[in-house]
Amino acid sequence: MANSIEENRRRFIKSAIGTASALVLAKMAPAWAYPLGRSYGDVIHAQNVVDLHIRREDMNVAERIARPITINGSMPGPLLRLKEGQRASLRVSNALNESTSIHWHGIILPENMDGVPGVSFPGIDPGETFHYEYDVNQNGTYWYHSHSGLQEQLGHLGPIVIDPADGDIGADREHVIILSDWTFEDPDEVFRNLKVAEGYYNYQQRTLGDTIDDIRRQGLAKTWQERSMWNEMRMSARDLLDVTGSTYTYLMNGRDNSINWTALYKPGEKIRLRVINGSAMTFFDFRIPGLEMTVVSADGQPIKPVTVDEFRIGVAETYDVIVTPK
């Protein structure tokens, strides 16, 4: 009897600690990135009218106070969950001191609803509200972002999930993961630096010592041949990234690795991860150590399932994967 009471006590304490931790994590991430995610047993109604308010706000980013562009008070912005076949109605209000916009990336819609200033509409001036409205004729994982200046680099982005009209693939739980890059520099200054010198942020340049080491290892002729090849291409052998971690902080759901956004699950559940690359300049290699991933969708389109240990996701791409943690 005593053992049973003690076991129940331990189970209760463990449960309480887990719940408290989940609540703390929830406060650190956008509301849609709640650690428990979405259970596929939940009834979620598609949104009819969505109001989005865009402004600059003070926010803790990577343990420093920054002033990103927020949407409804969060960065990234709110998750827009729509349903195939519905009529989407989105009112976007601009509280910035400059024009803004929202482009619905990968969404099929009329050109005047696409949200690209100077191409399909004039933009949304300060203090104004623009009403986007279109029929949702697809499903899958997508995202939205500003197409005005370099506002996307300032945090003006968010995820879109469109549920299919005829049901889903049968996962037990879902987590949305949006990857992005953040700089505490003015994005216009970053752009200017790249125009002045394309290798401005590359601190891994070759040195005279590297050349001497190459000569010792493979001889002068081979080293000269390699250097000539790169010189003919007018390209550095160390040119891997235009913008590096020297100015970028890499975020998952708006949080850096010191906060460590967390996704919870029950052992044996099939978990659907909707992974979005919402960065301005960065490719990410995505893996969960020791856990296979089955890719079931790319850029919102279902594909023949492919099992991988790791995938590389480019700017603006999305992948849906199924994992089953034991």
C-alpha positions in Angstrom: 0.0 0.0 0.0 2.8 2.4 1.0 4.6 1.6 -2.3 1.5 2.3 -4.3 1.0 5.7 -2.5 4.7 6.6 -3.1 4.4 5.6 -6.8 1.3 7.7 -7.3 3.0 10.7 -5.6 6.0 10.4 -7.9 3.7 10.2 -10.9 1.8 13.3 -9.8 5.0 15.3 -9.2 6.4 14.3 -12.6 3.1 15.3 -14.3 3.0 18.6 -12.5 6.6 19.4 -13.5 5.9 18.5 -17.1 2.8 20.7 -17.2 4.6 23.6 -15.6 7.5 23.3 -18.1 5.1 23.2 -21.0 3.4 26.4 -19.7 6.7 28.2 -19.4 7.7 27.1 -22.9 4.4 28.3 -24.2 5.1 31.8 -23.0 8.4 31.8 -24.8 7.0 30.9 -28.2 4.1 32.2 -30.3 0.7 30.9 -29.2 0.5 28.4 -32.1 3.9 26.9 -31.1 2.6 25.6 -27.8 4.8 22.6 -26.9 1.9 20.1 -27.0 1.1 21.0 -30.6 -2.2 20.1 -32.2 -3.8 16.7 -31.5 -5.6 15.4 -34.5 -8.5 14.5 -32.2 -9.1 18.3 -31.7 -11.9 20.0 -33.6 -10.4 23.0 -35.3 -12.7 25.3 -37.2 -11.4 27.2 -40.2 -11.1 31.0 -39.6 -13.7 33.1 -41.5 -12.4 36.6 -41.0 -8.8 37.2 -39.8 -7.5 40.5 -38.5 -3.8 41.1 -38.7 -2.1 44.1 -37.1 1.4 45.0 -38.2 3.6 47.1 -36.0 7.2 47.5 -34.5 7.5 46.3 -30.9 10.2 45.8 -28.3 10.9 42.0 -27.9 13.5 39.7 -26.4 15.3 38.1 -29.3 18.3 35.8 -28.5 18.6 37.3 -25.0 18.8 40.9 -26.3 16.1 43.6 -26.7 15.3 44.0 -30.3 12.5 45.8 -32.2 11.2 43.4 -34.8 8.1 43.8 -36.9 5.3 41.9 -35.2 2.0 40.6 -36.4 -0.7 40.6 -33.7 2.0 41.0 -31.1 4.2 38.0 -32.1 7.2 37.3 -34.2 6.8 35.1 -36.3 3.1 36.1 -36.8 0.1 34.0 -36.0 -0.6 30.7 -37.6 -3.3 31.0 -40.2 -5.3 27.8 -40.4 -7.6 27.6 -43.4 -9.6 24.9 -45.0 -9.7 23.9 -48.7 -12.9 25.1 -50.3 -13.5 28.0 -47.9 -13.4 31.7 -48.8 -10.5 33.4 -47.0 -11.1 36.9 -45.6 -8.1 38.7 -44.1 -7.9 42.3 -43.0 -4.4 43.7 -42.7 -3.9 46.9 -40.7 -0.6 48.8 -40.9 0.6 50.5 -37.7 4.1 51.0 -39.1 5.4 54.4 -40.2 6.1 53.0 -43.7 4.1 51.1 -46.3 3.8 47.3 -45.9 2.3 44.3 -47.5 1.6 40.6 -47.1 2.4 38.1 -49.9 0.7 34.7 -49.5 3.6 32.5 -50.7 2.5 29.6 -52.9 -1.2 30.3 -52.6 -3.3 30.3 -55.8 -5.3 33.5 -55.9 -6.2 36.5 -58.1 -3.3 38.7 -59.0 -4.7 41.8 -57.1 -4.7 39.6 -53.9 -1.1 38.4 -54.3 0.4 41.3 -52.1 3.4 42.4 -54.2 3.6 46.2 -54.2 4.3 47.8 -57.6 3.2 44.6 -59.4 -0.3 43.6 -58.2 -1.3 46.3 -55.8 0.1 49.6 -54.4 0.9 48.4 -50.9 -0.7 49.3 -47.5 0.1 52.8 -46.4 0.6 53.7 -42.7 -2.7 53.8 -40.9 -4.6 52.0 -43.6 -6.3 48.5 -43.8 -6.3 46.3 -46.8 -8.9 43.5 -47.2 -7.5 40.4 -48.8 -10.2 38.0 -50.0 -9.9 34.8 -52.1 -11.1 31.2 -52.5 -8.9 28.6 -51.0 -8.4 26.0 -53.8 -5.5 23.9 -52.3 -4.2 22.4 -49.1 -0.8 21.9 -47.4 1.9 23.9 -45.6 2.7 27.4 -46.7 3.8 30.7 -45.3 3.3 34.5 -45.6 5.7 37.4 -45.5 6.1 41.1 -46.4 7.1 42.0 -50.0 7.9 45.6 -49.0 11.6 46.5 -48.7 13.5 44.3 -46.3 10.7 43.9 -43.8 10.8 40.1 -44.0 14.3 40.2 -42.5 12.8 42.2 -39.6 10.5 39.4 -38.7 7.5 40.1 -40.9 6.4 36.5 -41.6 4.2 33.7 -40.4 3.0 30.1 -41.2 -0.1 29.0 -43.1 -1.7 25.5 -42.8 -4.6 24.6 -45.1 -6.4 21.5 -44.1 -7.6 19.3 -47.0 -11.4 19.1 -47.7 -11.3 15.2 -47.7 -9.4 14.5 -44.4 -5.8 14.1 -43.6 -3.0 11.5 -43.6 -3.7 10.2 -40.1 -0.9 11.5 -37.9 -1.7 11.7 -34.1 -0.1 15.1 -33.4 1.2 18.1 -35.4 3.9 20.7 -34.8 4.6 23.7 -37.0 8.3 24.7 -37.2 9.3 27.9 -39.0 13.0 28.5 -39.4 14.4 32.0 -39.9 17.4 34.2 -39.6 17.7 37.4 -37.6 20.2 40.2 -37.5 20.6 43.0 -35.0 22.1 45.1 -37.8 19.8 47.2 -40.0 19.0 44.9 -42.9 19.7 47.8 -45.3 23.2 48.0 -43.8 23.6 44.3 -44.4 22.5 44.8 -48.0 24.9 47.7 -48.5 27.8 45.7 -47.1 27.2 42.9 -49.5 27.1 45.3 -52.4 30.4 46.8 -51.3 32.1 43.4 -50.8 30.3 40.1 -51.4 32.6 38.4 -48.9 32.0 41.0 -46.2 30.6 38.5 -43.7 32.9 35.6 -44.6 35.6 35.3 -41.9 36.9 32.0 -43.2 39.1 33.3 -46.0 42.3 31.6 -47.1 45.6 32.8 -45.8 49.2 32.5 -46.9 49.6 29.7 -44.3 46.8 27.7 -46.0 48.7 28.0 -49.3 52.0 26.9 -47.8 50.2 23.9 -46.2 48.7 23.0 -49.6 52.1 23.1 -51.3 53.6 20.8 -48.6 50.7 18.4 -48.9 50.2 18.2 -52.7 53.0 20.1 -54.3 53.3 23.4 -56.1 51.9 22.4 -59.4 48.6 21.0 -58.0 48.2 24.0 -55.7 48.8 26.4 -58.6 46.2 24.5 -60.7 43.6 24.7 -58.0 44.2 28.4 -57.3 44.1 29.2 -61.0 40.7 27.4 -61.4 39.2 29.6 -58.6 40.8 32.7 -60.0 39.3 32.1 -63.5 35.9 31.8 -61.9 36.5 35.0 -59.9 35.3 33.1 -56.9 36.6 32.3 -53.4 37.0 28.7 -52.5 35.5 29.6 -49.1 32.4 31.3 -50.6 29.8 29.1 -48.9 27.4 31.8 -47.5 26.8 35.4 -48.4 25.6 36.2 -44.8 26.9 34.0 -42.0 26.6 33.6 -38.3 28.9 36.5 -37.8 25.7 38.7 -38.0 22.9 36.2 -38.1 21.2 34.5 -35.2 19.2 31.4 -36.4 15.7 31.0 -34.9 13.2 28.2 -34.6 9.7 29.6 -34.1 11.2 32.9 -33.2 13.5 31.5 -30.5 17.2 30.9 -30.5 19.0 27.8 -29.2 19.5 29.3 -25.7 15.7 29.1 -25.2 15.4 25.9 -27.1 11.9 25.7 -28.4 10.5 22.3 -27.5 7.9 20.0 -29.1 6.2 17.4 -26.8 4.7 14.1 -27.7 3.5 10.7 -26.4 5.8 7.7 -27.1 4.6 5.8 -30.2 2.6 8.7 -31.6 2.9 9.6 -35.3 4.0 13.2 -35.3 3.6 15.4 -38.4 6.2 18.2 -38.5 5.4 21.0 -40.9 8.8 22.6 -41.5 9.0 26.0 -43.2 12.1 27.9 -44.2 11.1 31.5 -43.6 14.6 32.9 -43.7 15.9 35.7 -45.9 19.2 34.2 -46.9 19.8 30.8 -45.3 19.6 27.1 -46.2 19.1 24.7 -43.3 20.1 21.1 -42.9 17.3 19.5 -40.7 17.7 16.3 -38.8 16.5 14.8 -35.5 19.5 12.7 -34.3 18.7 9.0 -34.1 15.2 9.4 -35.6 14.2 8.7 -39.2 11.8 11.1 -41.0 9.4 10.2 -43.7 8.8 13.1 -46.1 5.2 13.2 -47.3 4.8 16.7 -48.7 7.0 19.3 -50.4 5.9 22.9 -50.9 2.4 22.0 -50.0 2.2 19.2 -52.5 1.8 15.5 -51.4 4.6 13.3 -52.7 5.5 9.6 -52.7 6.8 9.1 -49.1 10.6 9.1 -48.8 12.4 8.1 -45.6 15.5 10.2 -44.8 17.8 10.9 -41.9 18.3 14.6 -42.9 17.0 17.0 -45.5 18.2 20.4 -46.8 15.6 23.0 -47.0 16.1 26.1 -49.1 14.7 29.6 -48.7 10.8 29.7 -48.9 10.5 25.9 -49.1 8.3 23.7 -46.9 8.5 20.0 -46.1 6.0 17.9 -44.1 7.6 14.9 -42.4 6.2 12.1 -40.2 8.2 10.9 -37.3 7.4 8.2 -34.7 9.5 8.8 -31.5 9.6 5.6 -29.3 
